[in-house]
Amino acid sequence: MKQIVLDIGLASAPSFSNFFAGPNEAALKHLQLWVGSQPRSPVPIYLWGEAGSGKSHLLLATAQALREQGAQVGWMDASLAEPPAFDERWDAVLMDDCHLYTAVQQHAAFNWFVNALSRQDGRPCGVLGSGSLPPADLKLRDDLRSRLGWGHVFHLQALTDAERRAVLRQQSDARGVLLGDDVMDYILSRFSRDLASLTQLLDRLDGYSLQTQRAITIPLIKSMLESE
């Protein structure tokens, strides 16, 4: 069956509290402890796993938690064609989807890494990265690849269908939305099943249901898609 990839923004920002850990509890706990530590350890953290396993969610959640503490964060992902120079005010640098970095981005990432670990004021600056592959298999320049792999490395596992169903049920209950088993089956068999897309879909369905004053059913899902 054809899967529909939803290309819209998240209605709620990724956070530690709305991350369904499942088999990735160790990575979640490590990041929460790291964010809450004073001073924070300068040992790098790297998350890897397939698409939809939660890498970007955890990096964004970490950035949000740091900012809530008043920390300043440098962020890089593959969409940032020309990354800025390292900023001495940063308390952490986060580099998402490293496996997609261009030569320019790899140069910037290495520069960030070196400066984060050797800043002149002596304050620790954390380094967190993510990618689809373990560090040793990344098609990156050797000096960057080796640095991404010398700290704490966590392999994130994608959720099972049962766990995805549990997340949908949890999120729909939190919204006061009733999803029948037939609707859950329809969603999980026809739409992109990573949690970000499922959350986006539920947000859209909730809004469309309120707008049309109809319960969320399979006909309502089809009607919403046809109206777009």
Contacts in CASP RR format, 6 or more apart in sequence:
PFRMAT RR
TARGET T0000
AUTHOR 0000-0000-0000
METHOD contacts of the structure
MODEL  1
MKQIVLDIGLASAPSFSNFFAGPNEAALKHLQLWVGSQPRSPVPIYLWGE
AGSGKSHLLLATAQALREQGAQVGWMDASLAEPPAFDERWDAVLMDDCHL
YTAVQQHAAFNWFVNALSRQDGRPCGVLGSGSLPPADLKLRDDLRSRLGW
GHVFHLQALTDAERRAVLRQQSDARGVLLGDDVMDYILSRFSRDLASLTQ
LLDRLDGYSLQTQRAITIPLIKSMLESE
1 189 0 8 1.000
1 190 0 8 1.000
2 190 0 8 1.000
3 190 0 8 1.000
3 191 0 8 1.000
3 192 0 8 1.000
3 193 0 8 1.000
4 190 0 8 1.000
4 191 0 8 1.000
4 192 0 8 1.000
4 225 0 8 1.000
5 192 0 8 1.000
5 197 0 8 1.000
6 191 0 8 1.000
6 192 0 8 1.000
6 197 0 8 1.000
6 200 0 8 1.000
6 201 0 8 1.000
6 204 0 8 1.000
8 200 0 8 1.000
8 204 0 8 1.000
9 200 0 8 1.000
10 196 0 8 1.000
10 199 0 8 1.000
10 200 0 8 1.000
10 203 0 8 1.000
11 199 0 8 1.000
11 200 0 8 1.000
11 203 0 8 1.000
12 18 0 8 1.000
12 199 0 8 1.000
12 203 0 8 1.000
13 60 0 8 1.000
13 64 0 8 1.000
14 56 0 8 1.000
14 57 0 8 1.000
14 58 0 8 1.000
14 60 0 8 1.000
14 61 0 8 1.000
14 64 0 8 1.000
15 61 0 8 1.000
15 64 0 8 1.000
15 65 0 8 1.000
16 28 0 8 1.000
16 31 0 8 1.000
16 32 0 8 1.000
16 61 0 8 1.000
16 65 0 8 1.000
19 28 0 8 1.000
19 54 0 8 1.000
19 57 0 8 1.000
19 58 0 8 1.000
19 61 0 8 1.000
20 159 0 8 1.000
20 163 0 8 1.000
20 166 0 8 1.000
20 167 0 8 1.000
20 170 0 8 1.000
20 195 0 8 1.000
21 27 0 8 1.000
21 28 0 8 1.000
22 157 0 8 1.000
22 159 0 8 1.000
22 163 0 8 1.000
23 157 0 8 1.000
23 159 0 8 1.000
24 53 0 8 1.000
24 54 0 8 1.000
24 58 0 8 1.000
24 154 0 8 1.000
24 156 0 8 1.000
24 157 0 8 1.000
26 154 0 8 1.000
27 47 0 8 1.000
27 58 0 8 1.000
27 154 0 8 1.000
27 156 0 8 1.000
28 58 0 8 1.000
30 45 0 8 1.000
30 152 0 8 1.000
30 154 0 8 1.000
31 45 0 8 1.000
31 58 0 8 1.000
31 61 0 8 1.000
31 62 0 8 1.000
31 128 0 8 1.000
32 65 0 8 1.000
34 40 0 8 1.000
34 41 0 8 1.000
34 45 0 8 1.000
34 62 0 8 1.000
35 62 0 8 1.000
35 65 0 8 1.000
35 66 0 8 1.000
35 69 0 8 1.000
36 69 0 8 1.000
39 123 0 8 1.000
39 124 0 8 1.000
40 91 0 8 1.000
40 92 0 8 1.000
40 124 0 8 1.000
40 126 0 8 1.000
41 124 0 8 1.000
41 126 0 8 1.000
42 116 0 8 1.000
42 117 0 8 1.000
42 124 0 8 1.000
42 125 0 8 1.000
42 126 0 8 1.000
42 127 0 8 1.000
43 151 0 8 1.000
43 152 0 8 1.000
44 113 0 8 1.000
44 126 0 8 1.000
44 127 0 8 1.000
44 128 0 8 1.000
44 129 0 8 1.000
44 147 0 8 1.000
44 148 0 8 1.000
44 149 0 8 1.000
44 150 0 8 1.000
44 151 0 8 1.000
44 152 0 8 1.000
45 127 0 8 1.000
45 128 0 8 1.000
45 129 0 8 1.000
45 151 0 8 1.000
45 152 0 8 1.000
45 153 0 8 1.000
45 154 0 8 1.000
46 128 0 8 1.000
46 129 0 8 1.000
46 130 0 8 1.000
46 131 0 8 1.000
46 135 0 8 1.000
46 148 0 8 1.000
46 149 0 8 1.000
46 151 0 8 1.000
46 152 0 8 1.000
46 153 0 8 1.000
46 154 0 8 1.000
47 54 0 8 1.000
47 55 0 8 1.000
47 58 0 8 1.000
47 59 0 8 1.000
47 128 0 8 1.000
47 129 0 8 1.000
47 130 0 8 1.000
47 131 0 8 1.000
47 153 0 8 1.000
47 154 0 8 1.000
47 156 0 8 1.000
48 55 0 8 1.000
48 130 0 8 1.000
48 131 0 8 1.000
48 132 0 8 1.000
48 133 0 8 1.000
48 134 0 8 1.000
48 135 0 8 1.000
48 153 0 8 1.000
48 154 0 8 1.000
48 155 0 8 1.000
48 156 0 8 1.000
49 55 0 8 1.000
49 131 0 8 1.000
49 132 0 8 1.000
49 133 0 8 1.000
49 155 0 8 1.000
49 156 0 8 1.000
49 157 0 8 1.000
49 158 0 8 1.000
50 132 0 8 1.000
50 158 0 8 1.000
51 132 0 8 1.000
51 194 0 8 1.000
52 158 0 8 1.000
52 194 0 8 1.000
52 195 0 8 1.000
52 196 0 8 1.000
53 156 0 8 1.000
53 157 0 8 1.000
53 158 0 8 1.000
54 156 0 8 1.000
54 194 0 8 1.000
54 195 0 8 1.000
54 196 0 8 1.000
55 96 0 8 1.000
55 97 0 8 1.000
55 130 0 8 1.000
55 131 0 8 1.000
55 156 0 8 1.000
56 77 0 8 1.000
56 96 0 8 1.000
56 97 0 8 1.000
56 130 0 8 1.000
56 196 0 8 1.000
57 195 0 8 1.000
57 196 0 8 1.000
58 130 0 8 1.000
58 156 0 8 1.000
59 94 0 8 1.000
59 96 0 8 1.000
59 128 0 8 1.000
59 129 0 8 1.000
59 130 0 8 1.000
62 92 0 8 1.000
62 94 0 8 1.000
62 128 0 8 1.000
63 73 0 8 1.000
63 74 0 8 1.000
63 75 0 8 1.000
63 92 0 8 1.000
63 94 0 8 1.000
66 73 0 8 1.000
66 91 0 8 1.000
66 92 0 8 1.000
67 73 0 8 1.000
71 91 0 8 1.000
71 92 0 8 1.000
72 87 0 8 1.000
72 89 0 8 1.000
72 90 0 8 1.000
72 91 0 8 1.000
73 90 0 8 1.000
73 91 0 8 1.000
73 92 0 8 1.000
73 93 0 8 1.000
73 94 0 8 1.000
74 87 0 8 1.000
74 90 0 8 1.000
74 92 0 8 1.000
74 93 0 8 1.000
74 94 0 8 1.000
74 112 0 8 1.000
75 93 0 8 1.000
75 94 0 8 1.000
75 96 0 8 1.000
76 83 0 8 1.000
76 93 0 8 1.000
76 94 0 8 1.000
76 95 0 8 1.000
76 96 0 8 1.000
76 105 0 8 1.000
76 108 0 8 1.000
76 109 0 8 1.000
76 112 0 8 1.000
77 95 0 8 1.000
77 96 0 8 1.000
77 97 0 8 1.000
78 96 0 8 1.000
78 97 0 8 1.000
78 100 0 8 1.000
78 101 0 8 1.000
78 102 0 8 1.000
78 105 0 8 1.000
80 105 0 8 1.000
81 102 0 8 1.000
81 104 0 8 1.000
81 105 0 8 1.000
82 104 0 8 1.000
83 104 0 8 1.000
83 105 0 8 1.000
83 108 0 8 1.000
83 109 0 8 1.000
83 112 0 8 1.000
84 108 0 8 1.000
85 108 0 8 1.000
85 111 0 8 1.000
86 93 0 8 1.000
86 111 0 8 1.000
86 112 0 8 1.000
86 115 0 8 1.000
86 116 0 8 1.000
88 115 0 8 1.000
88 119 0 8 1.000
88 120 0 8 1.000
88 121 0 8 1.000
90 116 0 8 1.000
90 125 0 8 1.000
91 123 0 8 1.000
91 125 0 8 1.000
91 126 0 8 1.000
92 116 0 8 1.000
92 125 0 8 1.000
92 126 0 8 1.000
92 127 0 8 1.000
92 128 0 8 1.000
93 112 0 8 1.000
93 113 0 8 1.000
93 116 0 8 1.000
93 125 0 8 1.000
93 126 0 8 1.000
93 127 0 8 1.000
93 128 0 8 1.000
94 128 0 8 1.000
94 129 0 8 1.000
95 101 0 8 1.000
95 109 0 8 1.000
95 112 0 8 1.000
95 127 0 8 1.000
95 128 0 8 1.000
95 129 0 8 1.000
95 130 0 8 1.000
96 129 0 8 1.000
96 130 0 8 1.000
96 131 0 8 1.000
97 130 0 8 1.000
97 131 0 8 1.000
97 132 0 8 1.000
98 109 0 8 1.000
98 129 0 8 1.000
98 130 0 8 1.000
98 131 0 8 1.000
98 138 0 8 1.000
98 140 0 8 1.000
98 144 0 8 1.000
98 148 0 8 1.000
99 131 0 8 1.000
99 132 0 8 1.000
99 133 0 8 1.000
99 138 0 8 1.000
99 139 0 8 1.000
99 140 0 8 1.000
101 109 0 8 1.000
101 140 0 8 1.000
103 141 0 8 1.000
106 140 0 8 1.000
106 141 0 8 1.000
106 144 0 8 1.000
107 141 0 8 1.000
109 144 0 8 1.000
110 141 0 8 1.000
110 143 0 8 1.000
110 144 0 8 1.000
110 147 0 8 1.000
112 127 0 8 1.000
113 127 0 8 1.000
113 144 0 8 1.000
113 147 0 8 1.000
115 125 0 8 1.000
116 125 0 8 1.000
116 126 0 8 1.000
116 127 0 8 1.000
117 125 0 8 1.000
117 127 0 8 1.000
119 125 0 8 1.000
129 148 0 8 1.000
131 138 0 8 1.000
134 153 0 8 1.000
134 155 0 8 1.000
135 145 0 8 1.000
135 146 0 8 1.000
135 148 0 8 1.000
135 149 0 8 1.000
135 153 0 8 1.000
136 145 0 8 1.000
136 149 0 8 1.000
138 145 0 8 1.000
138 148 0 8 1.000
140 148 0 8 1.000
158 194 0 8 1.000
159 167 0 8 1.000
159 195 0 8 1.000
161 188 0 8 1.000
161 193 0 8 1.000
164 188 0 8 1.000
164 193 0 8 1.000
164 195 0 8 1.000
164 198 0 8 1.000
165 184 0 8 1.000
165 188 0 8 1.000
167 195 0 8 1.000
167 198 0 8 1.000
168 179 0 8 1.000
168 184 0 8 1.000
168 187 0 8 1.000
168 188 0 8 1.000
168 198 0 8 1.000
168 202 0 8 1.000
169 179 0 8 1.000
169 184 0 8 1.000
171 199 0 8 1.000
171 202 0 8 1.000
172 178 0 8 1.000
172 179 0 8 1.000
172 202 0 8 1.000
175 202 0 8 1.000
175 206 0 8 1.000
177 202 0 8 1.000
177 205 0 8 1.000
177 206 0 8 1.000
177 209 0 8 1.000
177 216 0 8 1.000
178 215 0 8 1.000
178 216 0 8 1.000
179 187 0 8 1.000
179 216 0 8 1.000
182 218 0 8 1.000
183 216 0 8 1.000
183 217 0 8 1.000
183 218 0 8 1.000
183 221 0 8 1.000
186 218 0 8 1.000
186 221 0 8 1.000
187 198 0 8 1.000
187 201 0 8 1.000
187 221 0 8 1.000
191 197 0 8 1.000
191 198 0 8 1.000
191 201 0 8 1.000
192 198 0 8 1.000
204 224 0 8 1.000
205 216 0 8 1.000
205 220 0 8 1.000
205 221 0 8 1.000
205 224 0 8 1.000
206 216 0 8 1.000
208 220 0 8 1.000
208 223 0 8 1.000
208 224 0 8 1.000
208 227 0 8 1.000
209 215 0 8 1.000
209 216 0 8 1.000
209 220 0 8 1.000
212 220 0 8 1.000
212 223 0 8 1.000
214 220 0 8 1.000
END
